[in-house]
């Protein structure tokens, strides 16, 4: 018969009556008593601390700080009541003491009478610390005492932080006041620096201007001296001019007196003569070109005529026997005149040929002569008037020259005085220049000092903090509590129960397997009696409990997840892994029961206790005594707890695979040992017939 069929027959026994069915149901639900009930009871104890009654005593009388009322005790008690850390009962000191002693209150917290005064002393010359008083009684509950110490450390830290915040806030406000005053001083220094800077620039401009003025005054002195010398020369020259114009005026006036009657009587004749000259000049200019053209022919005709008259004269008057002709005398004169004409014609021809450019100039001169003669002709009727105007202008020139001479004299005298004044001015400007340089140097040093003062005040103001209310609050928070724990949990467990689930779940599955083998024999009796192979006998006794373990696991996880609220990061992996855990635990419990019989049940319980104490399910195994630390690597629950932590809360899967390998090895080894035990059980001995112990 196959092992699976033998296992099925073994399970069918529980369906033959009410009691076996009830036993099977109890067997399936038994892990819930260990797993679900345990986890439920420990699921979130810290979340229910507000149910623990605690006495709160406020004896603080308050204090005055800077004219303001400080009630640190009242603020603290109000904050505690609003925090709901415990179930606070504000009572008197006597009632709190009695309540802790008789167990009505697990502990008490007292705010002393001088609490505010001590807090306020932090701003004075002799600061004191405020002390909160806690009274506990471990006879009531040791764990509550431990929890209270942790809670009240936080309360003390919060109170200290609040007191420090108040003190530091006043410091920061003082900083702000100091910052504002320093900024005003810095602004004043800026104004001073600006004014001195302007004065320094003005003094520099004054010094530069005086330097320029000194150069100008020097040049002015030299210029005035030069002008004085020139004015002397001008005075002399203008006097000479005045003397000359006086002589000219005297002569013009004398000549005018003599000429004016002649001009008045002969204006018409002068005009006619001028017109005649203009007309003659125009006629000569107009016929000058004709003369140039005809001069060669005229010269040639003159020579011809001269030769003709000369031959005629020779023939008639110079023959060997000249006739007595009275015309010879006239002919001789004509011959001589013709010769002279020919000579003049030659000269004229030569002159025209050699002086063509001069003729052009002559033509221009003739034009000018014509124009001037015409102008004279035009002005001839007004010559008397022109003469009178000329005499007036000459007399006016003479008067002006006299005035210029007189002014030049005054200018010379004035420039002499100015020369002395310019020299004095140059010397004074030189002294002003020296003083302005000294003033500029002093103002420069003053400006540099004021700049350093302003810079130092601004640097000081920049270094003095000036915080608004939000910034003061942020900084007082930091300084009142400067060191905080930046905690980051890579895979956080949301509550106490989730953290302990990897410990209680394998515990419940081990108990389930242990109770299952109290109802199901580890070795199938029918298979033993039939002489079945040992391995088949082992499987026939193991598979029913594996099936029960799978059902137990499913029921347990269903209740934990949907009823209690367990959240698993890897839910499918957790279910599959726990199936493997159930099969491994079934194999181990089967072997112990098969090999040792009734004593095996005691060994199963002992092995459970060893695993619970060495698995590191609560505190780290390193905190346990050396015996449990040495035992830790050799028991399967150690690997189960580590793997379930990664499956439920997250993390790397290496411990899970490692645990799977270990569980498979334990399962295979236990089944092999069970098969060996089954083989031994097929041989009957006196010990089997009459066992020493029966459970």
C-alpha positions, 0 to 999 in steps of 0.5 A: 500500500502506498504511503499517501494512501496510508496517510489518508487512512490515518486521517480518516480515523478522525471522521468516525465520531464526534470526539475524533472530529473535535480533536482534529478541529482542536488540533488545527486551531491549537497554533492559534492559542500560541500564535494569534493569542500571544501576538494579540496580547502583545500586539501594541502595548505602547499604544495603550499607555494612556490607560495606565493611571499616573499621578500628576502633582503641580506645586509650582508657584510661578516666577517673574521674568523681565516683568512677565509672568512665567508658569513653567509648571502649568505649561508642562502639566497642560502639555502632559495632559494633552500628550495622552502618554499616560492616564494623568490624574492631577492630585495633591502630593499627599494623595499621589504618595498614598496612591503609588503605595497602595497601587492606585497609581503606577507612578507619580510625577511632581513639579516642585514649587521652585520649578519656574524660579529655577527655569527663570534663573537661566537669564540671571547671574546664578542659573539653576536647574529645575528638577522634576520628581518621579516616584515609582514602585516596582512592586506594582509593575516592574515593566511600567517602571522601566517604561516610565523612565524612558517616558520621563526622560523624554518629558525631562528633555522636552521641559529642558528644551522648552526652558532653553528655548525661552532663554535662547529666545531672549538672547536672540531678541537681544541680538536683534536689538543689538543688531538694530543699534549697530546698524543705526551706528553703521548707517550714521558712520556711512553718512559720516563717511559720505559727508567726509568723502564729499568734503575730501573730494571737495578739498581735492577739487579745491586743491586741484583748482588752487593748483590750476589757479596758481598756474593761472595766477603765475601765467596771469602775473607773467601775462600782465607783466608782458602786457605792461611792457607791451602797453608801454610800447603801445603808449609810445607807438600810439603817441607817434601815430597820433602825432603822425595823424595830426601832421597828416590832418594839418597837411590835408586841411592845408591842401584841401583849402588850396585844392577845393576851389580848383576842384569846385571850378573845374569839376566839369572839365575834369569829368570831360578830360576823364571821359576823353581818356576813357574813350581814348583808352578804349579806342587804343584797346580796340585797335591794338589787335588791328595794329598787331595784324597790320604792322608787318604789311605796313612795315613792308609798304613803308620800305617800298615807299621809302625805296621808291622815294629814294630811287626817285630822288636819286634819279632826279636829284642826284644825277651827274648833272642834276637838273635844276629842279626846285622840287628836289628839296621837297623830294629829299625831305619826303625821302628822309621822312619815308626812310624814318617811317620805314625805320619806325615801322620796322621798330614797331613790327619788331616790338610787336613781334617780341612783346606779344605778352606785354601787349596783352598786359597793355590791353589789361592796363588800358581796360583798367585805365578806362574803368578808372577814368570812367569812374573819375568821370562819374565822380567828377561832379562830386569831387568837392564832396569827396574831398570834404569827406576825406578831410572829415575822415582824416580829422576823425582818424586824427581824433581817434589816434589821439584818444588811442594814445591817451587810452594807451597811456591809461592802460599802461598805468593800469597794467603797471598797477595790475602787474603788482596786484597779479604778483601779490595774487600769485603769492596768495594763491600759492599759500592757499594751494599749500593750505588746500593740500594740507586740508586734503591730506587731513580729510583723506585720513579722516575719510579713510578712518570713517570708512574703516569705522563704517566698514567695521560697524557693518561687519559687526552688524553683519556678524550680529544675528537679526532673526525674525520670529520664525528664524528665532523659533527655528534656531532656539529649537536647534540650540535648545535641543542641538543633538537629535537622533536621525533615525531611519529604519530600512524595513520598519515593523509598524507595531510590537506584534509585527516585530514578534510575529517571526518568533511566535509563529514558528513556536505555534507550528512546533506546538501544533506538530507536537500535539498532532503526534499525540493524536497521530502515531509517528509510525503507521501500525498497519504498515509496521504490521504488514512489513512495509518498507521503512521509508514508506512507513516513515512517509505514511506517519509524516504526511498526515501531520504535514497535511495538518500543519499546512491547514494549521498554517493557513488558519493561523495566517488567515487570523493574523492577517484579517483579524489581528492586522498582520501585514507581510511584505512578501505574503506569498513567500511567507505562506510557502516558507511556513509550509516548509517550516511545518513539514520540517517541524513534523519530520523532527517531532516524528523522529523524536517520537518514533525513536524514543517513544514516550520519552520522545514527547519530553524531548520534543518539549525540551527541544522547543525550550532550547530553540525558544531560548537560543533563536534570538526571537526577543533580544539579540542572541549575542546578549544571551549567555554563552551556552545559548549563543553556542547552541544558536547555529545548530537549531532550525528555529534560529534560521526560521526566525531570521527568514520570517523577519525578512519575509514579513518586514522586508530585506534581502532574501539571502537568509530566506534561501539559507533557511530553506536549505537548512530546513530541507536538510533537517527534514531529509535527515529527520525522515532518514532517521525516522525510516531507520527507527521504523526498521528497528520497530519492525523487530519486537523486543521485551522493551517494546512488549513491556515498556518502562514508561508509557504516556 
